[in-house]
């Protein structure tokens, strides 16, 4: 990974990395600010909070399910850099809608601001749907084969570091909707300007006949990809990881507020620790594999992730809530007897999760022809987003029926066992 850091000096990598970093930062700054504002300023019920968080998560990933096939076709039949620039320009318009919702929310209105913010979240999902296949598929085109795993790890680590930064910033500024609106719009404009520095990545294979029917295109894309056993297993394993991640992200804000009885600053801290952990895991697995693309550590990593989830659940159950109706701030939260256990176990969940998923993405971009990488990543995104959408909606339904955020952690631990089984089959098939 130390050698991979040298990629940041190259014009064929740095503008792409920076554009991705700023896009992920902006997505997370807006979404986290919106969720925290709704959780702490609008709603006063755990079920309502959980349902809104799940709805926002579901709307964000739904475009991945509907439009990823189209995104993959366009990326493999056009200059990928040109598509990036169009997508980043669209992000500016999306943030204008989100900013309008934020500013209206500050006036005391509820329904229209929430609708506008959810529309913006959906728009950000569309933006990420078209950018997602390219950020991985462009790497084999711009980098040498020996640098692809390192580049993938850097993109993944950078994504989670940007999520970390967006989460931390959102925790401090979410109450000031004017600052959130101004910052998200400024970052969107900056991302577009930097995207213009990415070198061209022209089409490599023959011109494709684009299928504009999203459902038919998705079905054909999945059918063309999932019959390849190694890709089928890798995509299934990644889908389980992101479904697990979606459950955790939905559960965190209401769990922090209602179980840990802590404020939005602590909610940001919890999300930040999770992001740091995945970034660390991305670096660690690259060091262990020494640049090789292999799933040999994935089964053990996801089992360790499940054990860490159970440790986190146990630490939460031992937590002593406040008794006077006030919420712990970051300082008083950290001073509590079990705070260290909560944060360390959560960090372990994220580290092992990063170790599990990064090699799987490298499988997608290095085991197919370079003119098919975007469609392969898009097929992965279709299946991932379908699983995440179903997971988000299932969580919303369960929380509406009274399932607590703490109980969802046990569901996550059980899902880790199944993900490990898939990872074992992938290791045997490919290594």
N, C-alpha and C positions, 0 to 999 in steps of 0.2 A: 504494500500500500504506500510505503514511502516512495518507491519508484513511481507508482501511479500518480502521486501528487504532482510529479513533473508534467503531467498532462495539462495541468492548470496554466502552464506557460504557453501552451500552443493555441494558436488562433483557431485551429480546427476543433478545439474542445472548449476553451474558456467561455466564448460567447454563448454557446449552447448551455453549458453548466450554469452560467449566470442567469440566463433567461429562465431556465427551469427553476432555479433557486428563487427568483423573484416571483414567478407565477405561483409556486407552492406557498411562499410566504404570504402572498396576497390572498389566496384562497383561504388559508388558515386564519389570517388576521380577521377577515370579514366573517367567516363562519363562526369562529370562536367568540368574537365580539357579539354577534347576533345571539348565539346560544346563551352566553353569560348575561346579556341584557334581558333576554326573555326569562331566564331562570331566576335572576335576582331582582329584576325590576318590574316584571309583568305578572308572572305566575306565582302562586303561593301554594301549590299542591304537587306532590311528587309524581302523581300519575300524569297530570297535565304537562309537567316538565319533561318527563320521559317520553310522552307521546310526541311532543313538539320536536324534541331532539331526534327521535326516530324518523319523524316525517321529513325533517330537514336532511338527514342522512340518506333516506330513501330517494328523495328528489334529486340529490346530488349525483347518486350513482345510476339512476334510471337512464339518463342519456347514454351511458356506457353500454347498457344492454341494447338500446334501440339503434344507436348510431355508430358503434365501433366497427361494424363490417364496412360501412361506407367510408369511415375514416381510414381504415386499412387499405381499401382499394385506391382511394385518392392519394394516399402517401406512397404507394408502390407504383403509381402510374404518373406521378408528377414530381417536380422538384420539391423535396421535403422542406427545404429552407423557405421556399415561397409560401408554402402552407403555414409554416410557423409564423411568418409575418402577418398573414391574413388573420390567423387565430389571435395573435397578440393585439392586433388592432380592434378586433371584436371585443376583447376583454375590457377595453376602455368604455365602450358602450354599456356593457354589462354592469360595470362598476357605477356608471351614472344612475342606473336604475336602483342599485343597492344603496347608493348614497342618498337618493331621494327617500327611500324607506327609512334609513337611519335618521335623517333629519326630521321626518314627520313623526317618528317615534319620540323624539325629544319634546314634541309639543303636547304629549299626553294622549295622542290618538293610538289606537291599538290595531284594529282590523286591517286597515289599508297599509300601514307600515309593515305588518307581518306578511301580508300578501306580497308586497313589493320585494321584501327581503327574501322570501322564499322563491320568487321569480328569479332574483339575482343568483341565488344558490343553484337553481336549476340551470341558469345560463353558465355559471362557472363549471357545472358538470359537463355541459356541452363543450365549453372551451377546453376542458381537460381531456374529454373524449377524443378530440381531434389532435391534441398535442401529445397525448399519451403514447400512441404507437410510434411516433417519430422519435421521441427522446431516447428510446432504446434502439429502434431500427436504424437510426442514423449512425450509431457508433461503429458497427462493422464497416460502414462506408467511409468514415473519416479516420478510423484508427487501424493500426496493425492488429492482426489476430491475437498477438500476445498481450495486447493492451486492452482487449475488450472486457475481460473480467474486471480489471482494475478500473476502467471507465465506468462499467456498470455499478461497481461498488461505490465509486465517487458520486455518481448521480443519485444512487439510493441514499447514501449518507448525507449528501447535500440536501436532498428532499426532506429528510427528517430533521436536519439542523435548521432548515428554513421553517419547518413546522414548529420546531422549538422556539425560534425567534418570534414567529407570528403569535404563538400561544402566550409567550411572556409579555409581549407588547400589548396584546388584547386584554390581558388581565389588569394592566395598569390604566388603559385608556377607554375601556368599553363604556364607561358611564358618560364620556364626552363624545356624543355621536358626531359632532362637528369635526373633531380630530380624527376619528376613525374614517369618516367619509373623505376628508382631505388626503389622508395618508394612503388609503387604498387606491384612490384615483391617481395620485402621483406615482405610485409604484407601477400601476398598469401602464402609464405613459412611459416610464423609464424602461419597463420590460420590452415594450415595442421598439424603442430606440436601440436597445442592445441587440434585439433579435435581428436587426438589419445588418449586424456585423458577422452573423454566422455565414461561413462559406457555402457556396452552392452544393447541393446534394442531388444531382439529376437522376431521373429514372434510369434504372439499370437494365431491366428486362423489357419484353415486348409491351406495347400499349394495351391496357386492359379495357374491356368493355364494361363500363360501370353499371352495376345493378342498383338502381335507385330505390328499389322496394326494400325497406329496412328489415322486415321480418324474413323475407325470402333470402336476402343477402346474408343475414346473420346465420340462417340455417345452413346455407351453402358453405359459408366460411367455416363454421364449426365442423361440418361434415368433411370438408377438405383437410382439416387439421387434426381433428380428434381421433381419426383412424390410425394415426401414427402413434404407436404405443408410448414412446418416450415423451412426446408432446402431451398426449392425453394425461399421463400420470403427473407431469410437471404442472399442467394447467389445473388439474384437480387439487393438487397440493397447495398451489398458490391461492386458489379460490377459498380453500378452507382457512388459510392464514388470514385473508382479508375479511372473511366472514367473522372470524374470531376477533380481529381488530375492530370491526364495525360494532360488534356487541360491546366491547370494552369502552370504545369512545362514547357510545350512547349512554352507557351506565355511569361513566365517571362523574359528570356534573351533578346529577341528582344524588349519587352516592356521597359525594363530598359534602353537599349541602345538608342532606337529611340524615346520613349515618355518621359521618365524621364531624358534622355540625361545624363546617368551616366555610369561609367566605370565598368570593370569586378568585382572590389571589391564590388561595390554596388549590382551587380547581385548575388554575393555570399552571401551578407548580406540578401537580400530578400529571397533567398532559405533557409538560415540559420534560419531566423525568422519563416518561414513556418515549418521547422523541429522542432524547439523548441515548437511551438504551438501544434503540434500533440502529442509530448511527454507529454506536460502539460495536454492536454485533456485526454490522456490515464490514467494518475494518478488521475485526478479529477473524472472521471466516476467510477473508482474503489472505491473511497471514498464515492461517492453518493450511489452506489449500495451495499456497505458493503459486497462485495464478492458474492452477488447473481448474477445469470445470467439472465438478463432481458433486454427487448428492450423498457422499458417504457420511457426512456429519449431520445431515438433515434429520434422520429419525431420532438420534439422541438429543438434538437441539430442541425439537418440538416436545419431546417427553419432558425434558428439563423445563421447558416453558410451562407445561401443564402443572408440574410440581410447584413451580414458582407462583402460579395462579392460586393454587390451594393454600400456599403460605400467605399470600396476600389476603385471601378470604379469611383465614384464621386470624390474621392481624387486625382486620376490620372488625371481626366479631369481638375481639378483646378491647376495642376502643371505648373510651369513656366520653360520652357526649356531654355537651354543656347542659347545665340545668337552669340557667337564667334566661334562656331564649336568645342570647347573643351568639354570634358565630366566631369561631377561632380565626384570628388573623394568621399570617404566615409565621410570625415570631412565636405566638402562643401555641400554634399547632406543632411547630418543631420541638417546643419544650415539653410536649406531652410524652409520657413514658413509652408508648408504642409507636411513636412517629417514625423512629429510625427503622423499625421492622416493616412498617407500611411502605416507606419509600424504597428501602433496599429490595424488598420482595418485588415491588413493581418494576424497579430497574432491571432485576433479573428476568422478569417476564419479557421485557422489551429486548434485552440483549440476546436472549436465546431465540426470540422471534426473528431478529435481524439475521442471525446466523442461519436460521432455517430457510429464509425466503430468497436471499440474494443469489445463491448459486442457481436457483430455479429459474430466475429471470435470465441468467446467462445461458441456460439451456435453450431458451426460446430463440435467442438471436444468433447462436453459433451452430445449431444443428440443422438449419435449413439454408437454402440458397439466399444470397444477399438481396435478390429482387423479391423475396417472399417474406422478409423479416417483419415488415410493418403489418402485413396481413396476419402473420402468426401472433404477433403481440396483440393485434386487434381481436383475434379469436379468443385469446386469453382474457382480454378485457370484457368481452361479451359474457363469457362464463363467470368470470369474477364478479361482474356487476350484477348478473342475475342472482348469484348466490348471496351477494351483499344486500340486494334489494329484498329478497325473500327473508334474509336474516333480520334486516331492519324492521320490516313489517311484522315479522313474528315477535320481535322484541316489543314493538309498540302494542301488539295485541296482548302479550303476556303482562306487560306493565299496566295496561288498562284493566286486566283481570285481577291485579293485585300482586303480581310477582315483583319482588323487591330487587333493587340493583345488586344487593349482596348475593341473592340467590342466583342471579345471572352468571356470577363468577364460577359457580359449580358447573353450569352448562358449558362454559368456555373450557374448563379442565377436561370435560368429557370429549369435547371436540378435538382437543389436542391429541388424544389417543388415536382417533380415527385418522387424523392428519399424519401421525407417525406411521401408521399401517401403510398409507399411500406412499410415503417417503421411502419405506423399506422396499416396496415393489419397484419404485423408480431407481433406487440404488442398484438393485439386482438386475434390472433391465438394461441400464446404461453404463454401469461401471464395471 
